[in-house]
């Protein structure tokens, strides 16, 4: 059996790992396996929060992280006899993939199943295209040659928060042009308010209701014009926009892109997973990719259960969420301060919170946290949700002390 996977990012690599023990696998990607655009921004953010301020050192650190991870992925896939193939892949019917190399040469691969994990394209409005010099995306941070004295962040979402945080810590005067009434991460309103106040304390100027309609690069910097006619200028502009799938780029007919619980489309044997299906998070994409791969090779597999996956963004502090809150159907919640955990005092980082929610049966429904290592705080909540635990079950758990993972049980014991 032969499986062809289009896309070498987190989802494509995970699909290859899952399918390789049971089939002949070819991984088609226009970059090395393991290449992942958001990695540069994540490395910069982590390094800046840790105190790094040298642009050259930041670029070198990101390059090392990318190269090291790609080398690790290549080694792992080689051990599984996965064949990497450089080029852009697109469907040529249900059982075939056309691959176009960098030199324009094409080859055709026959396959019993095709898994499309090709990611998604930035959803940029008209007249807001990056130029790689003055107008950049989060993936272009490595193109900065010096810390900009001033910067515009245009857009919203988790990337907007992360870019504002990174640039303000570096010392740039940051203006955030937010298209709506307030910044929104899509995680939870309480997270948005908490992080917005944090950024404002770092002198980030948040300008709501500022939908940018035109962005122009000039010799001395950039100029942005909003729908209301306001003008804003800075040395550089960073674009913070979401992504949307581009099915035509991979040859998927729009009327065939509907999927079942395994990601299988209306084209038999063709799967859509991760951002190619609907952008959410790399962890969600990887879970979907594994489920699709095991289904494609006819191994026992359940559909990906993405409801128990912790979603996280930012650093210093991190924001994380799992499951449902009271605004999403949970019937009650309790909020505890990070300072209720001894570990916070050990780390000398007591600012933050955890909100734990439950359903009608008293079962753990979800949680949200803003704190250093917030994703670790929610790890026990993920296990509790998966196991169908009630609050009293979680309250009876005493983990390593002191550790931030104790906070979920501390919250449960307050009920």
Protein Blocks (a to p, Z undefined) as FASTA:
>chain_A
ZZddedjbfklmmmmmmmmmmoccddddfbdehiafklmmmmmmmmmmnopabfklmmmm
mmmmmmmmmmmmmmmmmmnopacdedddddebjkbccdddfkopacddddfbdcdfebja
ddddehiacehlmmccfklmmmpcbdcfbdcdededjklmmmmmmmmmnopacddddfbl
bdcehlamklmmmmmmmmmmnopacdehiacfbdcddfklccdddfkopacddfbdcddd
dddddfklnopafklmpccfkopafbehiacehjllogcbfklmmmmmmmmmmmmnopac
ddddfklcccdedehiadddehjdfknopabdcdddfklpmklmmnopabccddddddfk
opafbdcdddehklmmmmmmmmmmmnopafklmmmpccddddfklmmmmmmmmZZ
